[in-house]
Every structure is written in structure tokens, then in C-alpha cells.
Amino acid sequence: GMFSGLDKIVKKNKDKTTDTEEEVAKSLLELEMKEEDAEVKALLKSFVICEASIIPVKATGSKALLIKVPYKTLVVLRKVHDQIVSYLSKKFGFPVGIVAQRNIISKLAPVGLKQKRPRSRTLTAVHDALLQDLLYPHEMVGKRIRMKVDGSRTIKIHLPESIKESTEENLEAWSALYKKMTNKTIVFEYVRDQHQKKRKNQFSLMFQSRTMDNFVTKNIEFTFTEMST
């Protein structure tokens, strides 16, 4: 009904909604009602979720709220992400992570002969996208994978030092939510922005010089052909 906010929850095959989901829906409805800017209000109105659950964050002894939204809602989410996250985290009293519902297509899934499994649907691509959703609007600037002797791996995610103040209190929650979704362990590390920029530039220079080489070679070939006629 209008006041319970149940139309904010979209479930496949008529699954029952949980208390947490109803609580989230109610809060989203309040946020929408309070909003005075017509454009933002319209965006909030079209924002829906498909799942919400509370996840324990062992490292801090606290909790985090994990919300999944239909993939097509992502566009709306990006525009009102800050309002939603800050309202819900105040309401619930702990960090909030919002990700899009994404389907992994297994390597073993039968795919038509002509059809290739889309890159965006591989396990790695989906896991990377989930992490991007969690970190939004921030972006990681690097990623290292460390193998331990026992075969387990830790993924180290580099974040720019410039966002340290605004993100530090979310790190343990992000790790816990990511682990819950992917069963992968990630740790975060802040890196000096300069050092990252330099590396990026080095890479683009390398890339440029390689394309220049190709370009030059092609040019020379082209010139010879012209001259020989």
C-alpha cells in the first residue's frame, strides 16, 4: 500500500518480503516524502529494491546493511546514491552498501554456437562490478592479489588517499559485504594519489609510443607504395 512502501520492493516469483526489506522500504518512502526538489523526488519514487539484509561485520563487532537493486535501477541509484545511503545509514545506525543484482553465467552454461558468453557476465567481471557498486561514487586506483602458502588469496584494493577521511569508517563493512557476496577476502589500502597518477601516465605513454610505432611503420609502408607507382 501507499504508506507501507511495499511497492518499493520488487520480488521475482512472489517471494515473501522480510522485516528488514519492509523497514528499508518504509525509510525510502519517508525520504521520498521529505524531498522538496521535484526532480530528486521523481528519482526517489522510481527507486526500488529487490533484497535487503543485515550482515554482521566481525572485525568491528557491528553490522552493515546490504541492499540489492534490479540492474536497471542502477541508473537511478547513481543519481540519488548519496541521499539514499546517508539517510539509511542514519536510520539504521550502521554502514549501507547498495549493489545491482547481476547474474553470473557459468563457463559451463550452454550458450548458442554463435553466441559468446558476454564478458560482463563472467565471475570475475561480476565480482569487480559488485565492488564498484559498493565503493560508488569512489573508485579504486589499483588491485593486487596476494597468494598465501595455504593457497588462499587476499585481494588488496588501493584507494586514493584523498578519500581516506570520508571512507575510512566504511572499510570493514565493505570487506564484510564483499565477502558475503563473493566469498573473497579483500583488504583496503590508501595510496598517495601522485604515485598512482604517475603510474597511469607511464602506462598511457607506453601505450602511445607503441601505437606511434605502429603508426610510423604503416606510414612508411604507405610512402613506399606511393613512390613505386
MOMO-V130234 format. One record per residue. N is the residue number from 1. PHI is phi in radians with two decimals (999 if undefined). OMEGA is omega in whole degrees, 0 to 359 (* if undefined). D_FIRST is the distance of its C-alpha to the first C-alpha in Angstrom with 2 decimals. Layout:
BEGIN
n: <N	N>
phi: <PHI	PHI>
omega: <OMEGA	OMEGA>
d_first: <D_FIRST	D_FIRST>
END
This chain:
BEGIN
n: <1	2	3	4	5	6	7	8	9	10	11	12	13	14	15	16	17	18	19	20	21	22	23	24	25	26	27	28	29	30	31	32	33	34	35	36	37	38	39	40	41	42	43	44	45	46	47	48	49	50	51	52	53	54	55	56	57	58	59	60	61	62	63	64	65	66	67	68	69	70	71	72	73	74	75	76	77	78	79	80	81	82	83	84	85	86	87	88	89	90	91	92	93	94	95	96	97	98	99	100	101	102	103	104	105	106	107	108	109	110	111	112	113	114	115	116	117	118	119	120	121	122	123	124	125	126	127	128	129	130	131	132	133	134	135	136	137	138	139	140	141	142	143	144	145	146	147	148	149	150	151	152	153	154	155	156	157	158	159	160	161	162	163	164	165	166	167	168	169	170	171	172	173	174	175	176	177	178	179	180	181	182	183	184	185	186	187	188	189	190	191	192	193	194	195	196	197	198	199	200	201	202	203	204	205	206	207	208	209	210	211	212	213	214	215	216	217	218	219	220	221	222	223	224	225	226	227	228	229>
phi: <999	-1.07	-1.54	-1.43	1.34	-1.11	-1.28	-1.50	-1.95	-1.92	-1.96	-1.30	0.53	0.85	-1.08	-1.29	-1.49	-1.62	-1.03	-1.05	-1.10	-1.19	-1.07	-1.11	-1.04	-1.08	-1.10	-1.13	-1.15	-1.02	-1.04	-1.11	-1.11	-1.28	-1.15	-1.72	-1.26	-1.06	-1.16	-1.14	-1.03	-1.10	-1.12	-1.09	-1.13	-1.50	-1.40	-2.27	-2.10	-2.01	-2.66	-2.60	-2.57	-1.75	-1.98	-1.23	-1.90	-0.98	-1.01	-1.92	1.18	-1.90	-2.38	-2.53	-1.81	-1.89	-2.08	-1.93	-2.10	-1.01	-0.92	-1.28	-1.42	-0.97	-1.04	-1.17	-0.94	-1.02	-1.41	-2.18	-0.93	-1.08	-1.03	-1.15	-1.11	-1.23	-1.16	-1.18	-1.25	-1.18	-1.10	-1.55	1.44	-2.66	-1.05	-2.18	-2.09	-2.12	-2.27	-1.50	-1.25	-2.16	-1.79	-1.55	-1.78	-1.16	-1.02	-1.55	-1.13	-1.21	-2.06	-0.91	-1.00	-1.43	-1.56	-1.66	-1.15	-1.07	-0.93	-1.24	-1.93	-1.30	-0.94	-1.09	-1.12	-1.17	-1.08	-1.11	-1.16	-1.10	-1.16	-1.05	-1.03	-1.05	-1.38	-0.87	-1.51	-1.49	-2.30	-1.33	-1.98	-3.03	-2.65	-2.15	-1.95	-1.87	-1.61	-1.69	-1.01	-1.37	1.57	-1.35	-2.22	-2.04	-1.79	-1.74	-1.80	-1.60	-2.07	-1.17	-1.07	-1.09	-1.82	-0.96	-1.05	-1.45	-2.10	-0.92	-1.28	-1.70	-1.00	-1.10	-1.15	-1.02	-1.06	-1.13	-1.16	-1.14	-1.08	-1.05	-1.41	-2.09	1.12	-1.85	-1.65	-2.14	-2.21	-1.89	-2.48	-1.55	-2.16	-1.10	-1.06	-0.92	-0.97	-1.19	-1.01	-1.01	-1.12	-1.05	-1.08	-1.00	-1.12	-1.21	-1.14	-0.97	-1.10	-1.08	-1.15	-1.20	-1.22	-1.04	-0.96	-1.02	-1.07	-1.10	-1.00	-1.05	-1.04	-1.12	-0.99	-1.02	-1.10	-1.05	-1.04	-1.03	-1.24	-1.35	-1.40>
omega: <186	188	181	179	183	178	176	182	181	181	171	178	170	176	178	177	180	178	180	180	180	177	179	181	179	179	180	179	177	182	180	181	183	187	182	179	187	183	180	180	180	178	180	180	183	180	178	177	172	177	172	178	180	186	176	176	187	186	184	185	182	180	173	180	178	180	175	180	176	184	184	178	183	181	178	182	184	183	182	184	184	180	184	183	184	179	182	181	174	182	184	178	173	185	182	175	180	180	177	175	180	180	176	174	185	175	186	182	178	179	181	183	185	189	174	177	184	180	184	183	177	182	183	181	180	179	177	181	178	179	177	178	182	186	185	6	179	179	176	181	178	182	177	176	179	176	175	182	183	177	178	181	175	178	179	182	179	176	178	183	183	181	185	184	186	185	190	184	180	190	182	180	179	179	182	180	181	179	180	184	191	187	177	180	175	171	183	176	178	179	179	185	181	185	179	182	182	182	179	181	179	182	184	176	178	183	181	184	178	180	177	179	180	183	182	181	181	181	183	179	182	182	181	181	181	187	186	181	*>
d_first: <0.00	3.76	5.70	5.59	6.42	6.16	6.97	9.93	11.37	13.49	15.40	18.46	19.21	16.05	17.10	15.28	13.72	15.92	15.61	17.06	14.60	11.62	13.95	14.76	11.28	10.80	14.29	13.87	11.20	13.80	16.50	15.07	14.70	18.23	19.81	22.21	23.75	22.12	23.18	21.88	18.54	18.26	19.31	16.81	14.01	15.46	15.99	14.42	15.80	16.81	18.31	18.99	21.74	24.13	27.74	30.82	33.32	36.60	38.82	37.27	35.95	32.58	29.34	27.48	23.95	23.91	21.09	21.38	19.94	20.53	24.03	23.15	20.89	24.13	25.27	22.33	22.68	26.37	25.74	23.39	24.63	26.33	23.53	21.07	23.78	25.17	21.91	20.86	24.44	24.72	21.53	22.64	26.33	27.59	28.02	25.30	26.14	24.08	25.45	24.79	24.53	28.06	29.91	33.50	35.77	38.58	42.21	42.66	39.89	41.51	41.30	42.96	46.60	46.12	42.82	43.06	40.47	38.80	39.96	36.44	35.45	38.27	37.68	39.38	37.62	34.16	35.14	36.52	33.39	31.23	33.64	33.45	29.65	30.07	32.83	31.30	32.35	35.59	37.82	40.31	43.90	45.43	45.10	47.76	47.70	49.92	51.16	52.24	55.18	52.96	51.25	47.97	46.93	45.40	43.89	44.75	42.52	44.22	42.32	44.02	45.33	43.98	40.40	41.57	40.48	36.93	36.34	38.58	36.08	33.80	36.54	36.33	32.55	32.96	35.69	33.67	30.64	33.07	34.93	31.79	30.92	34.49	36.70	38.93	40.36	40.37	42.02	41.94	44.97	45.39	48.18	50.08	48.79	52.36	53.29	50.30	50.98	54.60	53.71	51.38	54.20	56.71	54.61	54.19	57.94	58.77	56.54	58.08	61.60	60.93	59.60	62.52	64.94	63.51	63.58	67.17	68.34	66.82	68.45	71.82	71.63	70.68	73.65	76.11	75.03	75.54	79.00	80.23	79.91>
END
